[in-house]
Amino acid sequence: MQGLRPLYRDTGRRAAWRRLVEAVVPHFVDPTTDGPLPGLAEEWRLVNEYRVLLSEEERRWQDAERLHRAAVEFDRERARPALAASPETWDDAQRHAIRALAASLHELGEIQRERGEAACIEAYQEAFDLCEANSDTAGQAISSFNLGTAFKDIPEVRDLDEAERWYQRNWDLTQPEDYLGRGKTSNQLGSLAYERFRDARAAGSPVEDLARHLAKAADYYEQALGLLPETAVSSRGISHNQLGNIYSDAGDTDRALHHYQQDIRYCDAAGDIYGAGQTRNNAAITLYNAGRPDEAGLYAEAALANFSTFGDRAVAQMDTVKRLIARIDEAKAQGSRSP
């Protein structure tokens, strides 16, 4: 399972991975308590992590937090002797315990960030500090990446300069030959430049400044596509979706639509129904704004179908798309009455 996990993740085989996890759960998890079966605590910890990640993908945040808090307590208790000692004295077993706790705290930060909670900063920072004490460069890189994202996306702590500092720290910690890692960082630097564009637009900045921010964002996303392996379908899809947004803002509808279609292709290949719905909605908005309601309607209806598969977990998204469809239908009716 540990060997198959990165392969299934990076090639977008989510459905196949879910079936594997469901098949092994009864062998390690007590169905009454969700805790480990006798003598299988170590194995339970891994399987519990798989279950948490699947809950996150399916946006079952309450389940994800419930399952993962048990894992954090498990890892903290196991690391307690190492936490009480100096890092210079840690043996291999203690370093392993610290590494596991750091990973667990990082995952808690992920759940909190997805829920828009500023508390994720504390979890990420503790994970980064533990990795630094443990000389775990890869762990530091992961935590610094997500600290950048938290400072970019969480309204309560939003600070684009701090986000850029952490993304740059991540770039420095990532090995040059790690094209996947650096490609993902380029995606985030592109997102940061795009956020600066949106801030500048809201502030009424000159057109030249807006164009500069958009161009910088596009450069980062194109750089990401040059770095990311073809098998990294999720990350490449992000690049294309964001390039679609950029060209949409620049008024180049056809180029925007091209990138949206590429992202939809990647989402469909990865089984990312929610992501496909988001991108189809973006395409529908772009086509509607460009005065192409017939095409916009097709994308909007497809987006609604995607979101509908999530039921109550995507009510807000469905309501947004329904309002867009109403505007599209109105535009079609006005067009049919035109002489």
LOKOL-863990 format. One line per field, with one value per residue (C-alpha): residue number from 1; residue in three letters; x, y, z. Coordinates in Angstrom, 2 decimals, m for minus. Each point is the difference from the previous one (the first is absolute). Layout:
BEGIN
k	[NUM | ...]
r	[ala | ...]
u	[X | ...]
v	[Y | ...]
w	[Z | ...]
//
This chain:
BEGIN
k	[1 | 2 | 3 | 4 | 5 | 6 | 7 | 8 | 9 | 10 | 11 | 12 | 13 | 14 | 15 | 16 | 17 | 18 | 19 | 20 | 21 | 22 | 23 | 24 | 25 | 26 | 27 | 28 | 29 | 30 | 31 | 32 | 33 | 34 | 35 | 36 | 37 | 38 | 39 | 40 | 41 | 42 | 43 | 44 | 45 | 46 | 47 | 48 | 49 | 50 | 51 | 52 | 53 | 54 | 55 | 56 | 57 | 58 | 59 | 60 | 61 | 62 | 63 | 64 | 65 | 66 | 67 | 68 | 69 | 70 | 71 | 72 | 73 | 74 | 75 | 76 | 77 | 78 | 79 | 80 | 81 | 82 | 83 | 84 | 85 | 86 | 87 | 88 | 89 | 90 | 91 | 92 | 93 | 94 | 95 | 96 | 97 | 98 | 99 | 100 | 101 | 102 | 103 | 104 | 105 | 106 | 107 | 108 | 109 | 110 | 111 | 112 | 113 | 114 | 115 | 116 | 117 | 118 | 119 | 120 | 121 | 122 | 123 | 124 | 125 | 126 | 127 | 128 | 129 | 130 | 131 | 132 | 133 | 134 | 135 | 136 | 137 | 138 | 139 | 140 | 141 | 142 | 143 | 144 | 145 | 146 | 147 | 148 | 149 | 150 | 151 | 152 | 153 | 154 | 155 | 156 | 157 | 158 | 159 | 160 | 161 | 162 | 163 | 164 | 165 | 166 | 167 | 168 | 169 | 170 | 171 | 172 | 173 | 174 | 175 | 176 | 177 | 178 | 179 | 180 | 181 | 182 | 183 | 184 | 185 | 186 | 187 | 188 | 189 | 190 | 191 | 192 | 193 | 194 | 195 | 196 | 197 | 198 | 199 | 200 | 201 | 202 | 203 | 204 | 205 | 206 | 207 | 208 | 209 | 210 | 211 | 212 | 213 | 214 | 215 | 216 | 217 | 218 | 219 | 220 | 221 | 222 | 223 | 224 | 225 | 226 | 227 | 228 | 229 | 230 | 231 | 232 | 233 | 234 | 235 | 236 | 237 | 238 | 239 | 240 | 241 | 242 | 243 | 244 | 245 | 246 | 247 | 248 | 249 | 250 | 251 | 252 | 253 | 254 | 255 | 256 | 257 | 258 | 259 | 260 | 261 | 262 | 263 | 264 | 265 | 266 | 267 | 268 | 269 | 270 | 271 | 272 | 273 | 274 | 275 | 276 | 277 | 278 | 279 | 280 | 281 | 282 | 283 | 284 | 285 | 286 | 287 | 288 | 289 | 290 | 291 | 292 | 293 | 294 | 295 | 296 | 297 | 298 | 299 | 300 | 301 | 302 | 303 | 304 | 305 | 306 | 307 | 308 | 309 | 310 | 311 | 312 | 313 | 314 | 315 | 316 | 317 | 318 | 319 | 320 | 321 | 322 | 323 | 324 | 325 | 326 | 327 | 328 | 329 | 330 | 331 | 332 | 333 | 334 | 335 | 336 | 337 | 338 | 339]
r	[met | gln | gly | leu | arg | pro | leu | tyr | arg | asp | thr | gly | arg | arg | ala | ala | trp | arg | arg | leu | val | glu | ala | val | val | pro | his | phe | val | asp | pro | thr | thr | asp | gly | pro | leu | pro | gly | leu | ala | glu | glu | trp | arg | leu | val | asn | glu | tyr | arg | val | leu | leu | ser | glu | glu | glu | arg | arg | trp | gln | asp | ala | glu | arg | leu | his | arg | ala | ala | val | glu | phe | asp | arg | glu | arg | ala | arg | pro | ala | leu | ala | ala | ser | pro | glu | thr | trp | asp | asp | ala | gln | arg | his | ala | ile | arg | ala | leu | ala | ala | ser | leu | his | glu | leu | gly | glu | ile | gln | arg | glu | arg | gly | glu | ala | ala | cys | ile | glu | ala | tyr | gln | glu | ala | phe | asp | leu | cys | glu | ala | asn | ser | asp | thr | ala | gly | gln | ala | ile | ser | ser | phe | asn | leu | gly | thr | ala | phe | lys | asp | ile | pro | glu | val | arg | asp | leu | asp | glu | ala | glu | arg | trp | tyr | gln | arg | asn | trp | asp | leu | thr | gln | pro | glu | asp | tyr | leu | gly | arg | gly | lys | thr | ser | asn | gln | leu | gly | ser | leu | ala | tyr | glu | arg | phe | arg | asp | ala | arg | ala | ala | gly | ser | pro | val | glu | asp | leu | ala | arg | his | leu | ala | lys | ala | ala | asp | tyr | tyr | glu | gln | ala | leu | gly | leu | leu | pro | glu | thr | ala | val | ser | ser | arg | gly | ile | ser | his | asn | gln | leu | gly | asn | ile | tyr | ser | asp | ala | gly | asp | thr | asp | arg | ala | leu | his | his | tyr | gln | gln | asp | ile | arg | tyr | cys | asp | ala | ala | gly | asp | ile | tyr | gly | ala | gly | gln | thr | arg | asn | asn | ala | ala | ile | thr | leu | tyr | asn | ala | gly | arg | pro | asp | glu | ala | gly | leu | tyr | ala | glu | ala | ala | leu | ala | asn | phe | ser | thr | phe | gly | asp | arg | ala | val | ala | gln | met | asp | thr | val | lys | arg | leu | ile | ala | arg | ile | asp | glu | ala | lys | ala | gln | gly | ser | arg | ser | pro]
u	[0.00 | 2.79 | 1.72 | m3.16 | m1.20 | 2.17 | m0.51 | m3.78 | 0.03 | 2.26 | m1.69 | m3.47 | m1.34 | m2.18 | m2.78 | 2.41 | 1.78 | m3.28 | m0.84 | 3.37 | m0.50 | m3.49 | 1.32 | 2.66 | m1.96 | m1.66 | 3.43 | 1.33 | m2.89 | m2.41 | m3.46 | m1.42 | 2.64 | 1.86 | 3.13 | 2.62 | m0.64 | 2.15 | 3.70 | m0.48 | 0.50 | 2.78 | m1.90 | m3.22 | 1.78 | 0.74 | m3.47 | m1.57 | 2.02 | m1.34 | m3.55 | 0.58 | 1.30 | m2.93 | m2.41 | 1.72 | m0.29 | m3.71 | m0.33 | m1.22 | 1.88 | m1.64 | 1.03 | 3.49 | 0.51 | m1.50 | 2.29 | 3.08 | m0.12 | 0.35 | 3.10 | 1.54 | m0.44 | 1.42 | 3.09 | 0.54 | m0.08 | 2.46 | 2.34 | m0.22 | 3.44 | 1.70 | m1.77 | 1.37 | 3.59 | 2.47 | 0.00 | 3.72 | m0.77 | m2.80 | 0.52 | m1.52 | m3.24 | m0.48 | 0.71 | m2.60 | m2.52 | 0.71 | m0.37 | m3.37 | m1.25 | 1.08 | m1.87 | m3.08 | 0.05 | 0.42 | m3.08 | m1.97 | 1.07 | m1.27 | m3.45 | m0.14 | 1.12 | m2.68 | m2.51 | 1.38 | 1.36 | 3.00 | 1.03 | 1.61 | 2.96 | 0.85 | m0.21 | 2.14 | 2.56 | 0.38 | 0.41 | 2.66 | 1.89 | m0.01 | 1.29 | 2.74 | 1.08 | m0.02 | 2.05 | m2.95 | 0.37 | m2.84 | m2.35 | 1.06 | m0.72 | m3.52 | m0.84 | 1.45 | m2.06 | m3.22 | 0.89 | 0.25 | m3.41 | m1.53 | 1.31 | m1.35 | m3.44 | m1.17 | m1.69 | 0.76 | 3.78 | 0.31 | 3.44 | 1.29 | 3.53 | 0.16 | m1.46 | 2.69 | 2.71 | m1.17 | m0.36 | 3.54 | 1.15 | m1.70 | 1.73 | 3.38 | m0.69 | m1.14 | 2.68 | 0.51 | m0.64 | m3.36 | m2.01 | m3.32 | 0.75 | 1.29 | m2.87 | m2.48 | 1.85 | m0.11 | m3.76 | m0.25 | 2.22 | m2.29 | m2.99 | 1.69 | 0.62 | m3.64 | m1.11 | 2.08 | m1.81 | m3.38 | 0.99 | 1.28 | m3.17 | m2.15 | 2.10 | m0.49 | 3.68 | 1.15 | m0.44 | 3.77 | 0.28 | m2.81 | 1.63 | 3.34 | m1.53 | m1.89 | 3.11 | 2.02 | m2.69 | m0.16 | 3.80 | m0.02 | m2.78 | 1.75 | 3.18 | m1.95 | m1.24 | 3.60 | 1.07 | m2.91 | 0.10 | m2.83 | m1.13 | m0.59 | m3.53 | m1.38 | 2.78 | 0.03 | m3.77 | 0.46 | 2.42 | m2.46 | m2.98 | 1.89 | 1.27 | m3.63 | m0.90 | 2.88 | m0.94 | m3.63 | 0.95 | 2.12 | m3.03 | 1.42 | m2.98 | 1.21 | 3.37 | m1.71 | m2.38 | 2.93 | 1.61 | m3.31 | m0.53 | 3.47 | m0.75 | m3.37 | 1.78 | 2.46 | m2.79 | m2.01 | 3.08 | 0.67 | m3.61 | m0.06 | m3.70 | m0.01 | 2.97 | m1.60 | m3.13 | 2.01 | 1.77 | m3.17 | m1.58 | 2.99 | m0.38 | m3.74 | 0.62 | 2.65 | m2.25 | m2.97 | 2.05 | 1.19 | m3.60 | m0.08 | m2.97 | m0.67 | 3.48 | m0.08 | m3.19 | 1.55 | 2.93 | m2.25 | m2.32 | 3.00 | 1.40 | m3.34 | 0.02 | 3.50 | m0.91 | m3.27 | 1.93 | 1.13 | m3.56 | m0.19 | 3.77 | m0.13 | m3.25 | 1.69 | 1.75 | m3.22 | m1.87 | 2.71 | m0.20 | m3.81 | 0.11 | 2.44 | m2.28 | m2.92 | 2.05 | 1.05 | m3.63 | m0.98 | 2.76 | m1.19 | m3.58 | 1.07 | 2.06 | m2.94 | m2.13 | 2.62 | m0.93]
v	[0.00 | 2.42 | m0.73 | 0.28 | 3.18 | 2.58 | m1.79 | 0.06 | 3.60 | 1.52 | m1.83 | 1.02 | m3.55 | 1.06 | m2.51 | m2.94 | 1.25 | 0.33 | m3.62 | m1.13 | 1.92 | m1.35 | m3.52 | 0.25 | 1.93 | m3.09 | m1.59 | 2.83 | 2.14 | m0.80 | 0.63 | 1.15 | 2.49 | 0.79 | m0.71 | m2.69 | m3.69 | m1.67 | m0.02 | 2.03 | 3.58 | 0.83 | m1.36 | 1.67 | 3.35 | m0.29 | m1.24 | 2.77 | 2.53 | m1.42 | 0.33 | 3.61 | 0.94 | m1.67 | 1.89 | 3.24 | m0.76 | m0.68 | 3.19 | m1.89 | 2.36 | m1.10 | m3.61 | 1.10 | 1.96 | m2.72 | m2.65 | 2.16 | 1.40 | m3.57 | m0.31 | 3.21 | m1.21 | m3.39 | 1.57 | 2.57 | m2.69 | m2.10 | 3.01 | 1.13 | m1.40 | 1.69 | 3.32 | m0.04 | m0.49 | 2.08 | m0.64 | m0.77 | m3.06 | m1.44 | m3.56 | m1.37 | m1.05 | 3.44 | 1.74 | m2.20 | 0.93 | 3.71 | m0.39 | m1.71 | 2.71 | 2.73 | m1.69 | m0.39 | 3.67 | 1.01 | m1.99 | 1.65 | 3.33 | m1.14 | m0.77 | 3.29 | 1.98 | m1.55 | 1.10 | 3.54 | m0.16 | 2.16 | m2.72 | m1.80 | 2.42 | m1.37 | m3.61 | 0.65 | 2.00 | m2.74 | m2.56 | 2.18 | 0.47 | m3.73 | m0.74 | 2.61 | m1.50 | m3.43 | 1.16 | m1.01 | 2.26 | m1.62 | 0.49 | 3.64 | 0.51 | m1.40 | 2.10 | 3.19 | m0.55 | m0.20 | 2.88 | 2.08 | m1.20 | 0.73 | 3.56 | 0.43 | m1.51 | 0.37 | 3.42 | 0.35 | m0.26 | 0.98 | 1.47 | m0.33 | 1.07 | m2.69 | m2.50 | 0.83 | m0.39 | m3.51 | m0.98 | 1.20 | m2.02 | m3.01 | 0.58 | 0.17 | m3.22 | m1.92 | m1.84 | 1.34 | m3.45 | m0.21 | 1.22 | m0.96 | 1.92 | 3.08 | m0.11 | 0.09 | 2.95 | 1.84 | m0.56 | 1.64 | 2.93 | 0.46 | m0.04 | 2.62 | 2.27 | m0.47 | 1.01 | 3.18 | 0.66 | m0.38 | 2.30 | 2.57 | m0.19 | 0.48 | 3.03 | 1.57 | m0.22 | 1.09 | m2.43 | m0.30 | m1.34 | m2.48 | m1.24 | m0.42 | m2.17 | m2.13 | m0.49 | m1.05 | m2.48 | m1.46 | m0.37 | m2.00 | m2.31 | m0.57 | m0.75 | m2.52 | m1.76 | m0.20 | m1.66 | m2.27 | m3.59 | m1.02 | m2.46 | 2.83 | 0.47 | 1.86 | 2.60 | 0.47 | 0.46 | 2.79 | 1.77 | m0.17 | 1.13 | 3.01 | 0.88 | m0.16 | 2.51 | 2.26 | 0.06 | 0.48 | 3.11 | 1.16 | m0.32 | m2.86 | m2.35 | m2.62 | m0.43 | m0.15 | m2.68 | m2.05 | m0.11 | m0.75 | m2.95 | m1.32 | 0.17 | m1.72 | m2.79 | m0.42 | 0.12 | m2.63 | m2.22 | 0.35 | m0.56 | 3.48 | 0.72 | 3.04 | 1.59 | m0.66 | 1.79 | 3.03 | 0.27 | m0.50 | 2.77 | 2.26 | m0.75 | 0.73 | 3.39 | 0.90 | m0.92 | 1.81 | 3.17 | m0.33 | 0.01 | m3.72 | m1.24 | m3.20 | m1.35 | 1.40 | m1.92 | m3.33 | 0.50 | 1.24 | m2.99 | m2.34 | 1.82 | m0.37 | m3.73 | m0.30 | 1.82 | m1.90 | m3.21 | 1.50 | 0.67 | 2.14 | 0.45 | 2.25 | 1.93 | 3.40 | m0.95 | m1.31 | 3.18 | 2.11 | m1.98 | 0.11 | 3.80 | 0.05 | m2.27 | 2.38 | 2.92 | m2.06 | m0.96 | 3.66 | 0.93 | m2.71 | 1.26 | 3.57 | m1.21 | m1.90 | 3.18 | 2.11 | 1.11]
w	[0.00 | 0.85 | m3.29 | m2.07 | 1.69 | m1.86 | m3.31 | 0.29 | 1.29 | m2.65 | m2.87 | 1.18 | 0.64 | 2.93 | m0.49 | m0.13 | 3.12 | 1.88 | m0.77 | 1.34 | 3.24 | 0.52 | m0.52 | 2.73 | 2.67 | 1.59 | 0.52 | 2.20 | 1.33 | 2.81 | m1.55 | 3.36 | 1.12 | m3.26 | 2.05 | m0.69 | 0.28 | 2.71 | m0.91 | m3.19 | 1.21 | m2.46 | m2.98 | 1.21 | m0.01 | m3.72 | m0.93 | 2.10 | m1.98 | m3.26 | 1.33 | 1.04 | m3.44 | m1.73 | 2.29 | m0.97 | m3.72 | 0.46 | 2.07 | 3.08 | 2.29 | 3.26 | m0.65 | m0.99 | 3.21 | 2.20 | m1.44 | m0.08 | 3.52 | 1.24 | m2.15 | 1.37 | 3.57 | m0.92 | m1.60 | 2.76 | 2.69 | m1.94 | m0.42 | 3.63 | 1.07 | m2.96 | 0.65 | 3.54 | m1.23 | m2.00 | m3.78 | 0.14 | 2.14 | m2.14 | m1.20 | m3.22 | 1.68 | 1.57 | m3.30 | m1.63 | 2.71 | m0.50 | m3.76 | 0.46 | 2.37 | m2.41 | m2.84 | 2.20 | 1.03 | m3.62 | m0.96 | 2.79 | m1.47 | m3.39 | 1.40 | 1.89 | m3.03 | m2.16 | 2.62 | m0.06 | 3.55 | 0.93 | 2.49 | m2.94 | 0.29 | 3.44 | m1.19 | m3.08 | 1.99 | 2.62 | m2.78 | m1.69 | 3.27 | 0.74 | m3.51 | 0.38 | 3.34 | m1.64 | m3.04 | m2.19 | m3.04 | m1.93 | 2.95 | 0.31 | m3.69 | 0.34 | 3.07 | m1.49 | m3.16 | 1.97 | 2.31 | m3.17 | m1.10 | 3.41 | 0.04 | m3.53 | 0.46 | 3.62 | 0.34 | 3.71 | m0.53 | m3.68 | m0.71 | m3.57 | 0.90 | 2.70 | m2.45 | m2.53 | 2.64 | 0.83 | m3.66 | m0.64 | 3.02 | m1.53 | m3.36 | 1.73 | 1.92 | m3.10 | m1.97 | m3.56 | m1.47 | 1.79 | m2.97 | 1.58 | 3.19 | m1.77 | m2.47 | 2.88 | 1.54 | m3.34 | 0.00 | 3.41 | m0.95 | m2.99 | 2.34 | 2.16 | m3.00 | m1.01 | 3.50 | m0.34 | m3.30 | 1.65 | 2.85 | m2.45 | m2.07 | 3.09 | 0.94 | m3.44 | m0.94 | m3.49 | m2.88 | m0.35 | 3.55 | m0.58 | m3.21 | 1.80 | 2.73 | m2.54 | m2.11 | 3.03 | 1.04 | m3.52 | m0.09 | 3.25 | m1.23 | m3.33 | 1.95 | 2.06 | m3.13 | m1.19 | 3.27 | 0.90 | m1.36 | m2.30 | 2.67 | 2.52 | m1.30 | 3.02 | 0.12 | m3.77 | 0.15 | 2.55 | m2.35 | m2.88 | 2.07 | 1.29 | m3.47 | m1.07 | 2.71 | m1.00 | m3.68 | 0.96 | 1.98 | m2.95 | m2.31 | m2.11 | 0.14 | m2.48 | 1.69 | 3.40 | m1.28 | m1.32 | 3.45 | 1.73 | m2.34 | 0.80 | 3.73 | m0.42 | m1.86 | 2.87 | 2.62 | m1.83 | m0.32 | 3.74 | 1.02 | 1.55 | m0.46 | 2.28 | m1.77 | m3.38 | 1.21 | 1.11 | m3.34 | m2.03 | 2.05 | m0.76 | m3.71 | 0.16 | 1.64 | m2.58 | m2.93 | 1.54 | 0.45 | m3.60 | m1.26 | m0.90 | 2.09 | m1.94 | 0.69 | 3.54 | 0.72 | m0.96 | 2.36 | 2.82 | m0.24 | 0.05 | 3.05 | 1.79 | m0.74 | 1.47 | 3.21 | 0.35 | 0.66 | 3.35 | 1.23 | 3.13 | 0.05 | m3.09 | 0.52 | m0.23 | m3.24 | m1.52 | 0.95 | m1.64 | m3.23 | 0.00 | 0.21 | m2.90 | m2.04 | 0.67 | m1.36 | m3.01 | m0.74 | 0.23 | m2.45 | m2.39 | 0.20 | m0.69 | m2.94 | m1.48 | 0.17 | m1.77 | m3.55]
//
